Amino acid sequence: MLVVLGAFGIASVLVPALTPRLGTRVFLLAAVPAVAAVVHAALAAPAVFARGVSERVPWVPALGLTLDTRLDPLSWVLALLVGGVGALVLVYCRSYFRNDEPHLGAFAGSLTAFAGSMYGLVVADDVYLLFVFWELTTVFSYLLIGHYSSRRASRGSALQALLVTTFGGLTMLAGFVLLTTAAGTSRLSELATRAPEGAVGTVGAVLIVVGILSKSAVVPLHFWLPGAMAAPTPVSAYLHAAAMVKAGIYLAARFSPAFAETPGWRESLVLLGLVTMLVGGWRALRETDLKLVLAYGTVAQLGFLTAAIGFGTRDALLGGLALLVAHALFKSTLFLVVGIVDHDTGTRDLRKLSGLGRAAPALAVVAALAAASMAGLPPFAGFVGKETVLAAMVHAGESGDVLGWIALAGSTAGSALTAAYAARVYWGAFARKPGVPDVGVIRESPAFLLAPAVLAVLGLAGGIAAPGLDAVLAPVADVLPAEGEVEHLALWHGIGIPLLLSAVTIGLGLGAFLLREPIARVQARLALRRSASDAYRGTLSGIDRVAARTTKVVQRGSLPYYLAVILVVFVVAVVSALVRLAPPLPEARLWDQPMQPVAAVVMSVAAIAATVAAKRFQAVVLVGVTGFGMALLFADFGAPDLALTQALVELVTLVAFVLVLRRLPARLGTKHGSSFRLGRAALGIAVGAIMSVVALVALAARTATPIAVEFPRLAVDGGHGVNVVNVTLVDIRGWDTMGELSVIIAAATGVASLVFLSSRSDRMPEFARRSGLSLLRGRSGRPSADHDDRGSWLLAGRTLAPRNRSILLEVVVRLVFPALIVLSLYLLLAGHNAPGGGFAGGLVAGLALVARYLAAGRIELAAAAPVSAGALLGSGLLFATGAAVVPLFLGVDALTSTYLDLDLGWFGSVSLVTSTIFDVGVYLVVIGLVLDVLRSLGAEVDRQEEEGDEPSLAGRLEAEEQRRWTAGAGARR
Amino acid sequence: MTASLALVAVMAVLYACGVYLLLEKSMTRVILGFLLLGNATNLLLLIVSGPAGSAPIVDGKESEPYSDPVPQALILTAIVITFAVSAFLMALVYRSWRLAHQDEVQLDAEDVAVGTRETQPTEAPDRGEPDTPPSNDQEEAGDPVPADEGSAR
């Protein structure tokens, strides 16, 4: 079965590719897997009827999903139908389409893929696999219905079918989840025999019923099927008569052993089925488009099938299955016939067709065979099925089942309507009508007629060879317990109520057909103002309105509001989880070391003061205090690396803040002040309180042995370094650091691109080379010509105005800069074995650059770092990636490190570890980040200030646009 | 496990102040709130990393068990990323000020527009109502549009 499925898959890919070469002949190729499915089923028949054939391949073992397929008698019957009718319809397509049909390849591919999905649906033995195929048939049906994609109606109908059946499919999925969770298995064959009982079983059954209703077009979800007639006729014949709409019936039959006793299952299927049968039959008498007559006829028949199979007795199931087979045969025949009529005459309107029976006698014979089967005339398969169903209902009624009598009455009335519209179809297509000109001469093509003819003859054979059909279908029906004497499919059951009823239905049907004109008048008067598709449309526009209103309420455009919503949800969710779970809390003491409370008090005071600070610098410094407090806490906790990094970062952050804030007004929130103070404070306190509980709970949850116990050993043996934190960063968890470097590079690039308004590149390096070198030359070449009596301690000191210079600062920086660079290199190289590393080293080097910049301005910065920040970032990433990738070429895992002991004689020995190269990458990236911040927020801002405060033209335009937007938003509010 | 209430308390205060500032309109305060939240979260990681101890450096000088190095590596990464992101935020503030002399969080005009838009059914073209009456003469062998079930005939 999986091989057949694979063949379908391959064919559906090949077919579109080959269409340009083969034209419509490609349909013959597409029919190959369908034929294979039939052959496979035929060959497997003995095994199937003996014990069933299963194949099982793991799919997603982690989720317990398997590709479980199984052919048992029920699947076998449907697989034959799907494959056989599919093959015939594909052969028919070859004549139906012309080579110049638009999107022919896509159509052929979709049809093949649909056949494959349908085959998968009937052989799947896992409910989730079944669901996947179920939805695949929906998707392909969407594509096929919407084949004439240039027509709006086509697209609309396709979407309608998609929405309705997907809604049903998802509902059904919920049912599957309920049932599999309760039953502990997702195997269809197990679920279908012993479904969970009680409320779960009932709810699951109801949800599955919704899926059945949507797929098999049963009231109230029937309206998509007539709309789906926008599809090309072969699609209607296959999807909407033989295959897809049978998926729901298949599911009803599959689950009938499990749910026959479940309250609601039987009643809902039978009653809704009967209503559908009557509604569909009534509407079929009103339509004038032959295809729509057949479509409503299909709705009616599907209702009958649902009622029969949902009826829940063994004999009704047997009759329903016979009807299912008969319906697949006669209804696809009729659709194909209508396709030929449409093809030959150019119309499907039964008011315009006249005399076709004489012009195309072979076609008329084929149609007559199918229509007779549909009407339930002996000796056709339709008659056999209907008789058995009616007999089963009589039997149930006689044994005291009220539903039996109701079903019998409904089915009889419905069957009469069926006979009437069967006559109407035949009459409409082939009869001679007064006042309508006859159709012209028609040349019948045997190839075109082949598929419907085969199907029609099979329908006749099924009736005549009823015992043969019985042999196949009885094992399927035997899954339900038989009461008393079992029924057999046969043409002659003797004279009894069913035969009498059959005669009555045929008589009534013919009467209704003869009285068609009075009935049409009555129908015109009774025409419903509201219909199910109105409800569908109302639902859709209702959803639209609700969505718009929700958006209006929720999307206010205020970011703080959104943030507050998120935080409120967070508070509510965590509180309810905490209340429900009541997790244990750890023991507590006031502090670990006496330094903690001191730091805590200072930090808390600073944080609270920062929230009310009115001046920017004040607030920034107060937040900085909390940062340095963090460094203290880290140091105290036994985390020297953290303390070092935190302190350095805090310094750089302060500098960056100062650089930005010098251009902003000193006071904070001058325009609107701060609003909602109390609310925000309450939310803040709530978040803080919850986070403290979270911290305690998380700490109490630390009961397992942490993975960290292995890290010291890993660091020393594998990473050849004793500073576990550093080895973790550059070696053990090197990939994480790699990800972090990418984040840093993205942020640094973002900073630069936000600040450099007019040009994308920073021109400082070039500038440095020119002006820095010329300054140098100027100093060395003409020392006496320098009239600046204060001399120059830094390269670019003289570029500043004298009032901006601080000679003391220049001297200090001149002296400290080399020391800082040496320190940074030391931290970088020593980091493997002592506190430090690439992060700390890079920050120290960055601070050295900060010092140069602060002392002598942007030109000094350019002279101090005559490379672009981008180059630093890039080369840093290159180093890190190199350290990660090179080991791959040496045949070991990425980021594997090795080491080399170098004996340097007098200087002692040095151990070089390759992960240091990774750390060099980190070092360069961090320097690049700091340099980017300095270049952007420092140097470029300086330049912009020196060149006048006016932003560039583009900047002004953007600002103008932004103001207009803001004004517009304000006005709308 | 024993918790240090001092650490927990200061973390709670940092979170509370951070959230308070984050909900401000002034972008500078938002950045400050972001920094406070960053510090608070690093503290959270530190608290849940278990007991304090010796620096995790295997040099034979440790007097008590190591503090857990794994959360420390996480925190170290977080510290640097927080700096990178706050630098980005500062650049945003600077740009906003330079272009529009605006240092407050603005209403999102697009969101407001979405919320106030009048939705009419006609705005969406395809919603499943075939709108053309059936006409069978469109093409020779085509499949005409089916009639809409809803329109009573």
HADDOCK unambig.tbl for C-alpha pairs under 7 A between the chains (distance, minus, plus):
assign (segid A and resid 152 and name CA) (segid B and resid 130 and name CA) 6.82 0.50 0.50
assign (segid A and resid 153 and name CA) (segid B and resid 129 and name CA) 6.98 0.50 0.50
assign (segid A and resid 153 and name CA) (segid B and resid 130 and name CA) 4.11 0.50 0.50
assign (segid A and resid 153 and name CA) (segid B and resid 131 and name CA) 6.40 0.50 0.50
assign (segid A and resid 153 and name CA) (segid B and resid 132 and name CA) 6.96 0.50 0.50
assign (segid A and resid 153 and name CA) (segid B and resid 145 and name CA) 6.56 0.50 0.50
assign (segid A and resid 155 and name CA) (segid B and resid 126 and name CA) 6.88 0.50 0.50
assign (segid A and resid 156 and name CA) (segid B and resid 126 and name CA) 5.32 0.50 0.50
assign (segid A and resid 156 and name CA) (segid B and resid 127 and name CA) 5.62 0.50 0.50
assign (segid A and resid 156 and name CA) (segid B and resid 128 and name CA) 3.69 0.50 0.50
assign (segid A and resid 156 and name CA) (segid B and resid 129 and name CA) 5.76 0.50 0.50
assign (segid A and resid 156 and name CA) (segid B and resid 130 and name CA) 5.87 0.50 0.50
assign (segid A and resid 157 and name CA) (segid B and resid 128 and name CA) 5.19 0.50 0.50
assign (segid A and resid 157 and name CA) (segid B and resid 130 and name CA) 6.72 0.50 0.50
assign (segid A and resid 159 and name CA) (segid B and resid 127 and name CA) 6.87 0.50 0.50
assign (segid A and resid 159 and name CA) (segid B and resid 128 and name CA) 5.81 0.50 0.50
assign (segid A and resid 160 and name CA) (segid B and resid 128 and name CA) 4.80 0.50 0.50
assign (segid A and resid 227 and name CA) (segid B and resid 146 and name CA) 6.35 0.50 0.50
assign (segid A and resid 227 and name CA) (segid B and resid 148 and name CA) 6.91 0.50 0.50
assign (segid A and resid 229 and name CA) (segid B and resid 146 and name CA) 6.14 0.50 0.50
assign (segid A and resid 230 and name CA) (segid B and resid 143 and name CA) 6.53 0.50 0.50
assign (segid A and resid 230 and name CA) (segid B and resid 144 and name CA) 6.78 0.50 0.50
assign (segid A and resid 230 and name CA) (segid B and resid 145 and name CA) 5.39 0.50 0.50
assign (segid A and resid 230 and name CA) (segid B and resid 146 and name CA) 5.77 0.50 0.50
assign (segid A and resid 231 and name CA) (segid B and resid 143 and name CA) 6.95 0.50 0.50
assign (segid A and resid 232 and name CA) (segid B and resid 143 and name CA) 5.65 0.50 0.50
assign (segid A and resid 233 and name CA) (segid B and resid 143 and name CA) 6.85 0.50 0.50
assign (segid A and resid 342 and name CA) (segid B and resid 141 and name CA) 6.10 0.50 0.50
assign (segid A and resid 343 and name CA) (segid B and resid 140 and name CA) 6.72 0.50 0.50
assign (segid A and resid 343 and name CA) (segid B and resid 141 and name CA) 4.56 0.50 0.50
assign (segid A and resid 346 and name CA) (segid B and resid 137 and name CA) 6.97 0.50 0.50
assign (segid A and resid 346 and name CA) (segid B and resid 140 and name CA) 4.85 0.50 0.50
assign (segid A and resid 346 and name CA) (segid B and resid 141 and name CA) 5.93 0.50 0.50
assign (segid A and resid 347 and name CA) (segid B and resid 136 and name CA) 5.62 0.50 0.50
assign (segid A and resid 347 and name CA) (segid B and resid 137 and name CA) 6.78 0.50 0.50
assign (segid A and resid 348 and name CA) (segid B and resid 136 and name CA) 6.94 0.50 0.50
assign (segid A and resid 524 and name CA) (segid B and resid 153 and name CA) 6.66 0.50 0.50
assign (segid A and resid 527 and name CA) (segid B and resid 152 and name CA) 5.96 0.50 0.50
assign (segid A and resid 528 and name CA) (segid B and resid 152 and name CA) 6.60 0.50 0.50
assign (segid A and resid 529 and name CA) (segid B and resid 152 and name CA) 6.62 0.50 0.50
assign (segid A and resid 531 and name CA) (segid B and resid 150 and name CA) 5.74 0.50 0.50
assign (segid A and resid 533 and name CA) (segid B and resid 149 and name CA) 6.94 0.50 0.50
assign (segid A and resid 533 and name CA) (segid B and resid 150 and name CA) 5.96 0.50 0.50
assign (segid A and resid 534 and name CA) (segid B and resid 150 and name CA) 6.13 0.50 0.50
assign (segid A and resid 541 and name CA) (segid B and resid 121 and name CA) 6.49 0.50 0.50
assign (segid A and resid 548 and name CA) (segid B and resid 115 and name CA) 6.83 0.50 0.50
assign (segid A and resid 548 and name CA) (segid B and resid 119 and name CA) 6.81 0.50 0.50
assign (segid A and resid 551 and name CA) (segid B and resid 115 and name CA) 5.24 0.50 0.50
assign (segid A and resid 552 and name CA) (segid B and resid 115 and name CA) 3.74 0.50 0.50
assign (segid A and resid 552 and name CA) (segid B and resid 116 and name CA) 6.13 0.50 0.50
assign (segid A and resid 555 and name CA) (segid B and resid 111 and name CA) 5.68 0.50 0.50
assign (segid A and resid 555 and name CA) (segid B and resid 112 and name CA) 6.74 0.50 0.50
assign (segid A and resid 555 and name CA) (segid B and resid 115 and name CA) 5.98 0.50 0.50
assign (segid A and resid 556 and name CA) (segid B and resid 111 and name CA) 6.31 0.50 0.50
assign (segid A and resid 556 and name CA) (segid B and resid 112 and name CA) 5.60 0.50 0.50
assign (segid A and resid 556 and name CA) (segid B and resid 115 and name CA) 6.80 0.50 0.50
assign (segid A and resid 557 and name CA) (segid B and resid 107 and name CA) 4.95 0.50 0.50
assign (segid A and resid 557 and name CA) (segid B and resid 108 and name CA) 4.33 0.50 0.50
assign (segid A and resid 557 and name CA) (segid B and resid 109 and name CA) 6.53 0.50 0.50
assign (segid A and resid 557 and name CA) (segid B and resid 111 and name CA) 4.77 0.50 0.50
assign (segid A and resid 557 and name CA) (segid B and resid 112 and name CA) 5.17 0.50 0.50
assign (segid A and resid 558 and name CA) (segid B and resid 107 and name CA) 4.91 0.50 0.50
assign (segid A and resid 558 and name CA) (segid B and resid 108 and name CA) 6.32 0.50 0.50
assign (segid A and resid 560 and name CA) (segid B and resid 23 and name CA) 4.97 0.50 0.50
assign (segid A and resid 560 and name CA) (segid B and resid 24 and name CA) 6.83 0.50 0.50
assign (segid A and resid 586 and name CA) (segid B and resid 1 and name CA) 5.87 0.50 0.50
assign (segid A and resid 586 and name CA) (segid B and resid 2 and name CA) 5.92 0.50 0.50
assign (segid A and resid 586 and name CA) (segid B and resid 3 and name CA) 6.51 0.50 0.50
assign (segid A and resid 587 and name CA) (segid B and resid 1 and name CA) 6.41 0.50 0.50
assign (segid A and resid 587 and name CA) (segid B and resid 2 and name CA) 4.78 0.50 0.50
assign (segid A and resid 587 and name CA) (segid B and resid 3 and name CA) 6.19 0.50 0.50
assign (segid A and resid 588 and name CA) (segid B and resid 2 and name CA) 4.97 0.50 0.50
assign (segid A and resid 588 and name CA) (segid B and resid 3 and name CA) 4.48 0.50 0.50
assign (segid A and resid 588 and name CA) (segid B and resid 4 and name CA) 6.00 0.50 0.50
assign (segid A and resid 588 and name CA) (segid B and resid 5 and name CA) 6.49 0.50 0.50
assign (segid A and resid 589 and name CA) (segid B and resid 2 and name CA) 6.77 0.50 0.50
assign (segid A and resid 589 and name CA) (segid B and resid 3 and name CA) 6.18 0.50 0.50
assign (segid A and resid 589 and name CA) (segid B and resid 4 and name CA) 5.41 0.50 0.50
assign (segid A and resid 589 and name CA) (segid B and resid 5 and name CA) 6.09 0.50 0.50
assign (segid A and resid 590 and name CA) (segid B and resid 4 and name CA) 5.57 0.50 0.50
assign (segid A and resid 590 and name CA) (segid B and resid 5 and name CA) 4.84 0.50 0.50
assign (segid A and resid 590 and name CA) (segid B and resid 6 and name CA) 5.84 0.50 0.50
assign (segid A and resid 591 and name CA) (segid B and resid 4 and name CA) 4.70 0.50 0.50
assign (segid A and resid 591 and name CA) (segid B and resid 5 and name CA) 5.98 0.50 0.50
assign (segid A and resid 591 and name CA) (segid B and resid 6 and name CA) 5.42 0.50 0.50
assign (segid A and resid 592 and name CA) (segid B and resid 4 and name CA) 5.91 0.50 0.50
assign (segid A and resid 596 and name CA) (segid B and resid 6 and name CA) 6.33 0.50 0.50
assign (segid A and resid 597 and name CA) (segid B and resid 6 and name CA) 5.54 0.50 0.50
assign (segid A and resid 600 and name CA) (segid B and resid 6 and name CA) 6.27 0.50 0.50
assign (segid A and resid 600 and name CA) (segid B and resid 7 and name CA) 6.83 0.50 0.50
assign (segid A and resid 600 and name CA) (segid B and resid 10 and name CA) 5.29 0.50 0.50
assign (segid A and resid 604 and name CA) (segid B and resid 10 and name CA) 5.94 0.50 0.50
assign (segid A and resid 604 and name CA) (segid B and resid 13 and name CA) 6.03 0.50 0.50
assign (segid A and resid 604 and name CA) (segid B and resid 14 and name CA) 6.93 0.50 0.50
assign (segid A and resid 607 and name CA) (segid B and resid 14 and name CA) 6.36 0.50 0.50
assign (segid A and resid 607 and name CA) (segid B and resid 17 and name CA) 6.28 0.50 0.50
assign (segid A and resid 608 and name CA) (segid B and resid 17 and name CA) 6.24 0.50 0.50
assign (segid A and resid 611 and name CA) (segid B and resid 17 and name CA) 6.39 0.50 0.50
assign (segid A and resid 611 and name CA) (segid B and resid 21 and name CA) 6.26 0.50 0.50
assign (segid A and resid 620 and name CA) (segid B and resid 32 and name CA) 6.98 0.50 0.50
assign (segid A and resid 623 and name CA) (segid B and resid 32 and name CA) 6.77 0.50 0.50
assign (segid A and resid 623 and name CA) (segid B and resid 36 and name CA) 6.92 0.50 0.50
assign (segid A and resid 627 and name CA) (segid B and resid 39 and name CA) 6.83 0.50 0.50
assign (segid A and resid 637 and name CA) (segid B and resid 52 and name CA) 4.91 0.50 0.50
assign (segid A and resid 637 and name CA) (segid B and resid 53 and name CA) 6.41 0.50 0.50
assign (segid A and resid 638 and name CA) (segid B and resid 52 and name CA) 6.12 0.50 0.50
assign (segid A and resid 638 and name CA) (segid B and resid 53 and name CA) 5.34 0.50 0.50
assign (segid A and resid 638 and name CA) (segid B and resid 54 and name CA) 4.96 0.50 0.50
assign (segid A and resid 638 and name CA) (segid B and resid 55 and name CA) 4.32 0.50 0.50
assign (segid A and resid 638 and name CA) (segid B and resid 67 and name CA) 6.07 0.50 0.50
assign (segid A and resid 639 and name CA) (segid B and resid 55 and name CA) 5.41 0.50 0.50
assign (segid A and resid 640 and name CA) (segid B and resid 55 and name CA) 6.54 0.50 0.50
assign (segid A and resid 642 and name CA) (segid B and resid 72 and name CA) 6.87 0.50 0.50
assign (segid A and resid 642 and name CA) (segid B and resid 76 and name CA) 5.75 0.50 0.50
assign (segid A and resid 646 and name CA) (segid B and resid 79 and name CA) 6.61 0.50 0.50
assign (segid A and resid 649 and name CA) (segid B and resid 83 and name CA) 6.78 0.50 0.50
assign (segid A and resid 653 and name CA) (segid B and resid 83 and name CA) 6.56 0.50 0.50
assign (segid A and resid 660 and name CA) (segid B and resid 90 and name CA) 6.67 0.50 0.50
assign (segid A and resid 660 and name CA) (segid B and resid 94 and name CA) 6.26 0.50 0.50
assign (segid A and resid 669 and name CA) (segid B and resid 26 and name CA) 5.70 0.50 0.50
assign (segid A and resid 674 and name CA) (segid B and resid 24 and name CA) 6.54 0.50 0.50
assign (segid A and resid 680 and name CA) (segid B and resid 20 and name CA) 5.33 0.50 0.50
assign (segid A and resid 680 and name CA) (segid B and resid 23 and name CA) 6.80 0.50 0.50
assign (segid A and resid 681 and name CA) (segid B and resid 20 and name CA) 5.64 0.50 0.50
assign (segid A and resid 684 and name CA) (segid B and resid 15 and name CA) 6.92 0.50 0.50
assign (segid A and resid 684 and name CA) (segid B and resid 16 and name CA) 3.99 0.50 0.50
assign (segid A and resid 684 and name CA) (segid B and resid 17 and name CA) 6.38 0.50 0.50
assign (segid A and resid 684 and name CA) (segid B and resid 19 and name CA) 4.93 0.50 0.50
assign (segid A and resid 684 and name CA) (segid B and resid 20 and name CA) 5.22 0.50 0.50
assign (segid A and resid 685 and name CA) (segid B and resid 16 and name CA) 4.81 0.50 0.50
assign (segid A and resid 687 and name CA) (segid B and resid 15 and name CA) 6.75 0.50 0.50
assign (segid A and resid 687 and name CA) (segid B and resid 16 and name CA) 6.18 0.50 0.50
assign (segid A and resid 688 and name CA) (segid B and resid 12 and name CA) 4.18 0.50 0.50
assign (segid A and resid 688 and name CA) (segid B and resid 13 and name CA) 6.26 0.50 0.50
assign (segid A and resid 688 and name CA) (segid B and resid 15 and name CA) 4.85 0.50 0.50
assign (segid A and resid 688 and name CA) (segid B and resid 16 and name CA) 4.63 0.50 0.50
assign (segid A and resid 689 and name CA) (segid B and resid 12 and name CA) 5.92 0.50 0.50
assign (segid A and resid 691 and name CA) (segid B and resid 12 and name CA) 6.50 0.50 0.50
assign (segid A and resid 692 and name CA) (segid B and resid 8 and name CA) 5.73 0.50 0.50
assign (segid A and resid 692 and name CA) (segid B and resid 12 and name CA) 5.63 0.50 0.50
assign (segid A and resid 695 and name CA) (segid B and resid 44 and name CA) 6.20 0.50 0.50
assign (segid A and resid 695 and name CA) (segid B and resid 47 and name CA) 6.85 0.50 0.50
assign (segid A and resid 695 and name CA) (segid B and resid 48 and name CA) 6.18 0.50 0.50
assign (segid A and resid 696 and name CA) (segid B and resid 3 and name CA) 6.94 0.50 0.50
assign (segid A and resid 698 and name CA) (segid B and resid 48 and name CA) 6.11 0.50 0.50
assign (segid A and resid 699 and name CA) (segid B and resid 1 and name CA) 6.81 0.50 0.50
assign (segid A and resid 699 and name CA) (segid B and resid 48 and name CA) 4.72 0.50 0.50
assign (segid A and resid 699 and name CA) (segid B and resid 50 and name CA) 6.67 0.50 0.50
assign (segid A and resid 700 and name CA) (segid B and resid 1 and name CA) 6.28 0.50 0.50
assign (segid A and resid 708 and name CA) (segid B and resid 68 and name CA) 6.07 0.50 0.50
assign (segid A and resid 708 and name CA) (segid B and resid 69 and name CA) 6.57 0.50 0.50
assign (segid A and resid 708 and name CA) (segid B and resid 70 and name CA) 6.21 0.50 0.50
assign (segid A and resid 712 and name CA) (segid B and resid 58 and name CA) 6.75 0.50 0.50
assign (segid A and resid 722 and name CA) (segid B and resid 57 and name CA) 5.28 0.50 0.50
assign (segid A and resid 722 and name CA) (segid B and resid 58 and name CA) 4.76 0.50 0.50
assign (segid A and resid 722 and name CA) (segid B and resid 59 and name CA) 6.55 0.50 0.50
assign (segid A and resid 723 and name CA) (segid B and resid 56 and name CA) 6.40 0.50 0.50
assign (segid A and resid 723 and name CA) (segid B and resid 57 and name CA) 4.41 0.50 0.50
assign (segid A and resid 723 and name CA) (segid B and resid 58 and name CA) 6.51 0.50 0.50
assign (segid A and resid 724 and name CA) (segid B and resid 56 and name CA) 5.68 0.50 0.50
assign (segid A and resid 724 and name CA) (segid B and resid 57 and name CA) 5.78 0.50 0.50
assign (segid A and resid 724 and name CA) (segid B and resid 69 and name CA) 6.45 0.50 0.50
assign (segid A and resid 725 and name CA) (segid B and resid 56 and name CA) 6.91 0.50 0.50
assign (segid A and resid 725 and name CA) (segid B and resid 69 and name CA) 5.40 0.50 0.50
assign (segid A and resid 725 and name CA) (segid B and resid 72 and name CA) 6.61 0.50 0.50
assign (segid A and resid 725 and name CA) (segid B and resid 73 and name CA) 5.49 0.50 0.50
assign (segid A and resid 728 and name CA) (segid B and resid 73 and name CA) 6.69 0.50 0.50
assign (segid A and resid 729 and name CA) (segid B and resid 73 and name CA) 6.20 0.50 0.50
assign (segid A and resid 740 and name CA) (segid B and resid 77 and name CA) 6.97 0.50 0.50
assign (segid A and resid 744 and name CA) (segid B and resid 81 and name CA) 6.34 0.50 0.50
assign (segid A and resid 744 and name CA) (segid B and resid 84 and name CA) 5.78 0.50 0.50
assign (segid A and resid 747 and name CA) (segid B and resid 84 and name CA) 5.75 0.50 0.50
assign (segid A and resid 747 and name CA) (segid B and resid 85 and name CA) 6.04 0.50 0.50
assign (segid A and resid 747 and name CA) (segid B and resid 88 and name CA) 5.84 0.50 0.50
assign (segid A and resid 748 and name CA) (segid B and resid 84 and name CA) 6.70 0.50 0.50
assign (segid A and resid 750 and name CA) (segid B and resid 88 and name CA) 6.35 0.50 0.50
assign (segid A and resid 751 and name CA) (segid B and resid 87 and name CA) 6.79 0.50 0.50
assign (segid A and resid 751 and name CA) (segid B and resid 88 and name CA) 4.93 0.50 0.50
assign (segid A and resid 751 and name CA) (segid B and resid 91 and name CA) 5.46 0.50 0.50
assign (segid A and resid 754 and name CA) (segid B and resid 91 and name CA) 6.09 0.50 0.50
assign (segid A and resid 754 and name CA) (segid B and resid 92 and name CA) 6.58 0.50 0.50
assign (segid A and resid 754 and name CA) (segid B and resid 95 and name CA) 6.42 0.50 0.50
assign (segid A and resid 755 and name CA) (segid B and resid 91 and name CA) 6.26 0.50 0.50
assign (segid A and resid 755 and name CA) (segid B and resid 95 and name CA) 6.29 0.50 0.50
assign (segid A and resid 834 and name CA) (segid B and resid 57 and name CA) 6.94 0.50 0.50
assign (segid A and resid 933 and name CA) (segid B and resid 87 and name CA) 6.91 0.50 0.50
assign (segid A and resid 937 and name CA) (segid B and resid 91 and name CA) 6.90 0.50 0.50
assign (segid A and resid 951 and name CA) (segid B and resid 99 and name CA) 6.95 0.50 0.50
assign (segid A and resid 955 and name CA) (segid B and resid 99 and name CA) 6.04 0.50 0.50
assign (segid A and resid 956 and name CA) (segid B and resid 99 and name CA) 6.60 0.50 0.50
assign (segid A and resid 959 and name CA) (segid B and resid 99 and name CA) 4.97 0.50 0.50
assign (segid A and resid 959 and name CA) (segid B and resid 100 and name CA) 5.01 0.50 0.50
assign (segid A and resid 965 and name CA) (segid B and resid 109 and name CA) 6.45 0.50 0.50
assign (segid A and resid 966 and name CA) (segid B and resid 109 and name CA) 6.82 0.50 0.50
assign (segid A and resid 969 and name CA) (segid B and resid 109 and name CA) 5.36 0.50 0.50
assign (segid A and resid 969 and name CA) (segid B and resid 112 and name CA) 6.68 0.50 0.50
